[in-house]
Amino acid sequence: DEGWRRLDITLYEKKCFVYGLFQWTGSTQLNREMRRKALRMGYVVNEFGLFHNRGTDQNKSVPGDPVAGCWDNPHDEQNIFKLLEMKYLEPHERNAGSRSGGNGGE
């Protein structure tokens, strides 16, 4: 039907807020790049934080214990990039077409 819109409402604990914000507002391509980078590092990143991967290999992500420092700055997206050893991108730089090389600053 025309005129209908989907509205997602998600509540996060304060410590997880920045991860939820990033996951919902970052570009899909950048989110995928960051999840792949996290898996290569032995982590899982999602809308709740950065965790050690309990999965059996890099292709299976099973969140385990949180990575030290992942919730230290609940309002600072730069911390996510820092923990993943990636160059920080301002929100306007996060669209796939605006990054050189398309590698998210790795």
N, CA, C and O of each residue as an XYZ file, in Angstrom:
424
protein
N       0.821     -1.190      0.000
C       0.000      0.000      0.000
C       0.867      1.256      0.000
O       1.876      1.332      0.701
N       0.470      2.204     -0.770
C       1.177      3.476     -0.753
C       0.825      4.229      0.522
O      -0.281      4.101      1.047
N       1.755      4.997      1.002
C       1.510      5.775      2.205
C       1.976      5.098      3.485
O       2.069      5.750      4.525
N       2.269      3.815      3.431
C       2.767      3.121      4.618
C       4.277      3.230      4.671
O       4.956      3.158      3.647
N       4.788      3.404      5.861
C       6.226      3.485      6.078
C       6.605      2.563      7.224
O       5.826      2.348      8.153
N       7.802      2.027      7.143
C       8.323      1.201      8.217
C       9.125      2.090      9.154
O       9.896      2.944      8.715
N       8.936      1.881     10.430
C       9.663      2.636     11.442
C      10.260      1.649     12.427
O       9.536      0.907     13.090
N      11.592      1.640     12.521
C      12.277      0.780     13.480
C      12.610      1.603     14.712
O      13.209      2.673     14.612
N      12.226      1.106     15.857
C      12.572      1.752     17.118
C      13.390      0.750     17.921
O      12.916     -0.341     18.235
N      14.607      1.124     18.246
C      15.495      0.242     18.989
C      16.013      0.985     20.210
O      16.434      2.138     20.114
N      15.980      0.331     21.333
C      16.510      0.896     22.566
C      17.835      0.224     22.896
O      17.968     -0.996     22.794
N      18.803      1.026     23.291
C      20.119      0.509     23.647
C      20.502      0.975     25.038
O      20.097      2.048     25.486
N      21.287      0.151     25.713
C      21.890      0.616     26.950
C      22.817      1.768     26.591
O      23.329      1.838     25.474
N      23.029      2.661     27.533
C      23.868      3.838     27.277
C      25.239      3.436     26.745
O      25.756      4.071     25.826
N      25.829      2.390     27.314
C      27.174      1.991     26.903
C      27.219      1.525     25.445
O      28.276      1.582     24.816
N      26.093      1.067     24.904
C      26.031      0.544     23.536
C      25.581      1.589     22.522
O      25.607      1.332     21.318
N      25.175      2.749     22.987
C      24.532      3.742     22.128
C      25.318      4.041     20.858
O      24.751      4.047     19.765
N      26.621      4.287     20.991
C      27.413      4.690     19.829
C      27.468      3.571     18.787
O      27.503      3.851     17.589
N      27.477      2.321     19.219
C      27.485      1.209     18.273
C      26.150      1.105     17.539
O      26.118      0.866     16.331
N      25.065      1.282     18.261
C      23.745      1.282     17.632
C      23.597      2.415     16.638
O      23.103      2.220     15.528
N      24.034      3.614     17.047
C      23.973      4.771     16.166
C      24.784      4.527     14.899
O      24.319      4.796     13.791
N      25.988      4.019     15.071
C      26.850      3.780     13.925
C      26.244      2.745     12.983
O      26.241      2.946     11.769
N      25.737      1.654     13.519
C      25.173      0.595     12.685
C      23.955      1.068     11.899
O      23.755      0.650     10.758
N      23.150      1.924     12.489
C      21.930      2.379     11.816
C      22.176      3.548     10.878
O      21.388      3.767      9.958
N      23.252      4.309     11.086
C      23.459      5.497     10.256
C      24.648      5.390      9.320
O      24.737      6.152      8.357
N      25.565      4.463      9.575
C      26.712      4.299      8.698
C      26.260      3.694      7.379
O      25.186      3.094      7.322
N      27.033      3.830      6.334
C      26.646      3.218      5.066
C      26.716      1.695      5.213
O      27.499      1.174      6.007
N      25.902      1.003      4.449
C      25.887     -0.458      4.490
C      27.250     -1.019      4.123
O      27.721     -1.965      4.755
N      27.891     -0.445      3.106
C      29.196     -0.937      2.677
C      30.227     -0.760      3.787
O      31.005     -1.678      4.050
N      30.250      0.385      4.434
C      31.221      0.599      5.510
C      30.947     -0.352      6.674
O      31.888     -0.895      7.253
N      29.692     -0.562      7.024
C      29.375     -1.506      8.098
C      29.906     -2.898      7.763
O      30.467     -3.577      8.623
N      29.729     -3.316      6.522
C      30.239     -4.630      6.099
C      31.756     -4.682      6.169
O      32.330     -5.667      6.634
N      32.404     -3.621      5.707
C      33.869     -3.571      5.753
C      34.369     -3.670      7.196
O      35.348     -4.361      7.480
N      33.689     -2.975      8.092
C      34.119     -2.991      9.486
C      33.865     -4.361     10.119
O      34.673     -4.827     10.922
N      32.769     -5.000      9.772
C      32.513     -6.348     10.299
C      33.552     -7.338      9.785
O      34.019     -8.191     10.540
N      33.922     -7.234      8.501
C      34.964     -8.117      7.948
C      36.311     -7.865      8.632
O      37.027     -8.805      8.976
N      36.644     -6.600      8.823
C      37.906     -6.259      9.495
C      37.907     -6.822     10.911
O      38.905     -7.397     11.344
N      36.804     -6.666     11.637
C      36.708     -7.201     12.992
C      36.920     -8.710     12.990
O      37.645     -9.231     13.838
N      36.300     -9.419     12.051
C      36.473    -10.876     11.985
C      37.924    -11.256     11.730
O      38.426    -12.210     12.324
N      38.605    -10.521     10.854
C      40.028    -10.803     10.591
C      40.863    -10.604     11.850
O      41.892    -11.256     12.026
N      40.424     -9.706     12.721
C      41.145     -9.436     13.967
C      40.714    -10.377     15.103
O      41.256    -10.314     16.207
N      39.744    -11.242     14.825
C      39.258    -12.153     15.851
C      38.141    -11.567     16.700
O      37.886    -12.025     17.814
N      37.474    -10.544     16.160
C      36.400     -9.860     16.879
C      35.074     -9.965     16.120
O      35.025    -10.388     14.965
N      34.024     -9.575     16.797
C      32.703     -9.400     16.204
C      32.247     -7.999     16.587
O      32.261     -7.650     17.767
N      31.843     -7.191     15.608
C      31.284     -5.871     15.902
C      29.827     -5.898     15.465
O      29.491     -6.370     14.379
N      28.975     -5.382     16.336
C      27.551     -5.295     16.014
C      26.990     -4.056     16.688
O      27.749     -3.225     17.186
N      25.673     -3.921     16.710
C      25.072     -2.711     17.265
C      25.156     -2.627     18.781
O      24.702     -1.650     19.377
N      25.741     -3.653     19.414
C      25.855     -3.646     20.871
C      27.279     -3.460     21.364
O      27.482     -3.203     22.550
N      28.275     -3.582     20.489
C      29.652     -3.393     20.915
C      30.627     -4.192     20.072
O      30.296     -4.686     18.994
N      31.848     -4.306     20.600
C      32.928     -5.051     19.956
C      33.295     -6.190     20.894
O      33.611     -5.969     22.063
N      33.250     -7.411     20.369
C      33.417     -8.598     21.201
C      34.459     -9.532     20.600
O      34.711     -9.506     19.396
N      35.061    -10.355     21.452
C      35.922    -11.426     20.962
C      35.037    -12.445     20.261
O      33.930    -12.739     20.712
N      35.538    -12.981     19.147
C      34.754    -13.936     18.367
C      34.912    -15.332     18.954
O      36.026    -15.845     19.068
N      33.792    -15.942     19.324
C      33.798    -17.326     19.799
C      33.497    -18.289     18.670
O      33.405    -19.497     18.891
N      33.342    -17.772     17.465
C      33.057    -18.624     16.306
C      34.234    -19.522     15.987
O      35.351    -19.283     16.446
N      33.982    -20.556     15.197
C      35.011    -21.542     14.895
C      36.036    -21.052     13.881
O      37.140    -21.594     13.815
N      35.698    -20.050     13.098
C      36.643    -19.487     12.134
C      36.221    -18.064     11.789
O      35.256    -17.537     12.344
N      36.957    -17.451     10.867
C      36.678    -16.061     10.512
C      35.364    -15.891      9.768
O      34.895    -14.764      9.610
N      34.764    -16.966      9.311
C      33.503    -16.861      8.585
C      32.289    -16.995      9.485
O      31.161    -16.809      9.029
N      32.499    -17.314     10.751
C      31.386    -17.472     11.674
C      31.584    -16.509     12.835
O      32.599    -16.568     13.529
N      30.616    -15.622     13.048
C      30.740    -14.648     14.127
C      29.792    -15.006     15.264
O      28.574    -15.054     15.096
N      30.391    -15.256     16.425
C      29.638    -15.548     17.633
C      30.206    -14.648     18.728
O      31.306    -14.896     19.221
N      29.462    -13.596     19.115
C      29.996    -12.671     20.120
C      30.322    -13.373     21.432
O      29.526    -14.153     21.956
N      31.511    -13.075     21.948
C      31.943    -13.578     23.245
C      32.065    -12.426     24.223
O      31.191    -11.562     24.294
N      33.156    -12.418     24.975
C      33.396    -11.344     25.937
C      33.699    -10.037     25.209
O      34.270    -10.051     24.119
N      33.317     -8.902     25.811
C      33.613     -7.613     25.166
C      35.118     -7.352     25.113
O      35.864     -7.762     26.002
N      35.546     -6.666     24.063
C      36.938     -6.249     23.921
C      37.188     -5.113     24.896
O      36.362     -4.211     25.038
N      38.325     -5.159     25.563
C      38.682     -4.108     26.523
C      38.597     -2.742     25.857
O      39.158     -2.537     24.781
N      37.906     -1.819     26.486
C      37.787     -0.454     25.991
C      36.626     -0.209     25.060
O      36.398      0.930     24.652
N      35.882     -1.251     24.711
C      34.831     -1.040     23.696
C      33.717     -0.133     24.197
O      33.058      0.520     23.388
N      33.490     -0.072     25.484
C      32.421      0.772     26.009
C      32.962      1.967     26.794
O      32.214      2.593     27.544
N      34.243      2.294     26.636
C      34.844      3.404     27.389
C      34.285      4.759     26.990
O      34.180      5.652     27.830
N      33.930      4.927     25.739
C      33.465      6.216     25.224
C      32.112      6.032     24.545
O      32.056      5.927     23.320
N      31.017      5.990     25.311
C      29.718      5.646     24.737
C      29.160      6.650     23.733
O      28.143      6.371     23.097
N      29.790      7.801     23.576
C      29.301      8.792     22.608
C      30.360      9.147     21.575
O      30.245     10.173     20.904
N      31.400      8.310     21.435
C      32.520      8.639     20.568
C      32.714      7.566     19.505
O      33.283      6.511     19.782
N      32.243      7.831     18.292
C      32.406      6.876     17.194
C      33.876      6.643     16.858
O      34.227      5.583     16.338
N      34.736      7.609     17.142
C      36.149      7.452     16.828
C      36.742      6.240     17.532
O      37.676      5.621     17.024
N      36.202      5.898     18.703
C      36.709      4.751     19.443
C      36.495      3.449     18.677
O      37.334      2.551     18.752
N      35.397      3.329     17.948
C      35.148      2.126     17.153
C      36.244      1.967     16.103
O      36.812      0.885     15.948
N      36.537      3.043     15.389
C      37.585      3.005     14.369
C      38.940      2.690     15.004
O      39.709      1.894     14.464
N      39.228      3.305     16.136
C      40.509      3.088     16.816
C      40.671      1.623     17.211
O      41.724      1.030     16.976
N      39.644      1.042     17.804
C      39.730     -0.350     18.238
C      39.892     -1.305     17.054
O      40.485     -2.375     17.189
N      39.362     -0.914     15.897
C      39.504     -1.731     14.695
C      40.714     -1.326     13.849
O      40.896     -1.813     12.733
N      41.540     -0.425     14.400
C      42.763      0.033     13.731
C      42.471      0.574     12.330
O      43.172      0.267     11.366
N      41.427      1.380     12.249
C      41.030      1.993     10.989
C      41.072      3.514     11.125
O      40.894      4.061     12.213
N      41.309      4.175     10.006
C      41.291      5.633      9.980
C      39.864      6.109     10.237
O      38.916      5.594      9.644
N      39.717      7.087     11.118
C      38.389      7.638     11.403
C      37.849      8.354     10.175
O      38.560      9.118      9.523
N      36.596      8.100      9.872
C      35.913      8.780      8.780
C      34.785      9.621      9.345
O      33.956      9.132     10.112
N      34.758     10.879      8.964
C      33.643     11.739      9.335
C      32.376     11.190      8.678
O      32.461     10.525      7.646
N      31.204     11.459      9.259
C      29.967     10.920      8.674
C      29.806     11.196      7.174
O      29.332     10.327      6.442
N      30.191     12.384      6.707
C      30.034     12.687      5.281
C      31.018     11.913      4.401
O      30.860     11.897      3.181
N      32.030     11.271      4.995
C      33.025     10.501      4.240
C      32.673      9.010      4.163
O      33.432      8.228      3.590
N      31.564      8.623      4.717
C      31.256      7.190      4.865
C      30.482      6.585      3.718
O      30.210      5.385      3.740
N      30.120      7.353      2.727
C      29.469      6.787      1.552
C      30.529      6.175      0.658
O      31.623      6.722      0.515
N      30.209      5.042      0.056
C      31.187      4.295     -0.737
C      31.845      5.146     -1.814
O      33.046      5.012     -2.050
N      31.096      6.006     -2.465
C      31.653      6.795     -3.547
C      32.578      7.905     -3.103
O      33.281      8.483     -3.932
N      32.599      8.226     -1.796
C      33.412      9.355     -1.357
C      34.747      8.950     -0.772
O      35.542      9.808     -0.386
N      35.008      7.636     -0.701
C      36.279      7.177     -0.127
C      37.199      6.731     -1.251
O      36.757      6.069     -2.190
N      38.463      7.084     -1.164
C      39.397      6.619     -2.181
C      39.740      5.164     -1.904
O      40.054      4.801     -0.771
N      39.680      4.341     -2.925
C      40.023      2.935     -2.784
C      38.926      2.081     -2.204
O      39.000      0.857     -2.314
N      37.905      2.662     -1.589
C      36.795      1.902     -1.075
C      37.143      0.931      0.042
O      36.426     -0.046      0.256
N      38.246      1.190      0.766
C      38.663      0.241      1.784
C      38.424      0.732      3.193
O      38.944      0.133      4.134
N      37.678      1.771      3.379
C      37.333      2.240      4.711
C      38.506      2.757      5.514
O      38.425      2.858      6.738
N      39.607      3.089      4.834
C      40.753      3.640      5.549
C      41.669      2.612      6.147
O      42.512      2.959      6.974
N      41.540      1.334      5.757
C      42.443      0.304      6.289
C      43.817      0.528      5.770
O      44.731     -0.230      6.096
